[in-house]
């Protein structure tokens, strides 16, 4: 039985690495999605895929605790970036209006 691309991407979601400094494994479609997102040309599907990849790469849904302190601190730093992105995604329109313009 052959897996679809969506199933392959979903299968990559696994327990966090004990070595958070190692690169996240990515599929070709995920790289295209990130490139399209940053170029401002991503389709809706690519936007969703790129967002999921960013969340996975930053470990925003993981605990930062690892077998040793160095790995835990490194994972915590990655996770902090993800939580900052997630915080902006969840901001209410009313709160966004209180922020300064560039």
C-alpha positions in Angstrom: 0.0 0.0 0.0 1.4 3.4 -1.1 1.2 6.4 1.2 -0.1 9.7 -0.1 2.0 12.9 0.3 -0.3 14.1 3.1 0.1 10.8 4.9 3.9 11.0 4.6 3.9 14.5 6.1 1.6 13.4 8.9 3.8 10.4 9.6 6.7 12.8 10.2 5.0 14.2 13.2 6.6 12.2 16.0 8.1 12.6 19.4 10.5 15.5 19.8 14.1 14.8 19.3 16.4 14.4 22.3 18.8 16.6 20.2 16.7 19.7 19.3 19.6 21.3 17.4 19.4 18.6 14.7 17.6 19.8 11.6 13.9 18.9 11.2 13.3 16.4 8.4 11.3 18.0 5.7 9.6 16.9 2.5 10.1 18.5 -0.9 6.5 19.9 -0.8 7.2 21.5 2.6 10.3 23.3 1.2 8.2 24.5 -1.8 5.5 25.7 0.6 7.9 27.7 2.8 9.5 29.3 -0.3 6.1 30.2 -1.7 5.0 31.6 1.6 8.1 33.8 1.9 7.7 34.9 -1.7 4.0 35.9 -1.0 2.7 33.4 -3.6 1.7 30.4 -1.4 -1.6 28.7 -2.2 -4.0 28.1 0.7 -2.7 24.5 1.0 0.9 25.7 0.9 0.1 28.2 3.7 -1.3 25.5 5.9 1.6 23.2 5.2 4.2 26.0 5.8 2.5 26.9 9.1 2.5 23.3 10.3 6.1 23.0 9.4 7.0 26.2 11.3 5.2 24.9 14.4 6.9 21.5 14.0 10.4 23.1 13.5 10.0 25.4 16.6 8.5 22.6 18.8 5.7 24.9 19.9 3.5 22.0 20.7 6.3 20.1 22.5 7.6 20.2 26.1 11.1 21.6 26.1 12.3 19.1 28.7 15.0 16.8 27.3 17.4 14.3 28.9 20.0 16.9 29.6 20.0 20.6 30.5 21.7 21.8 27.4 19.1 20.1 25.1 16.3 21.4 27.3 17.6 25.0 27.1 18.1 24.8 23.3 14.5 23.3 22.9 13.1 26.1 25.1 14.7 28.7 22.8 13.2 27.2 19.7 9.8 26.8 21.4 9.9 30.5 22.5 10.0 31.6 18.8 7.0 29.3 18.1 5.0 30.7 21.0 5.7 34.3 19.8 4.3 33.4 16.4 1.3 31.6 17.9 0.7 34.5 20.2 0.3 36.9 17.2 -1.9 34.4 15.4 -4.2 34.3 18.4 -4.3 38.1 19.0 -7.8 39.6 18.9 -8.5 42.4 16.4 -9.1 44.8 19.3 -5.7 44.1 20.8 -4.0 44.4 17.4 -5.5 47.9 17.0 -3.7 49.0 20.2 -0.3 48.2 18.7 2.0 50.8 17.2 2.4 51.1 13.4 5.8 50.7 11.8 
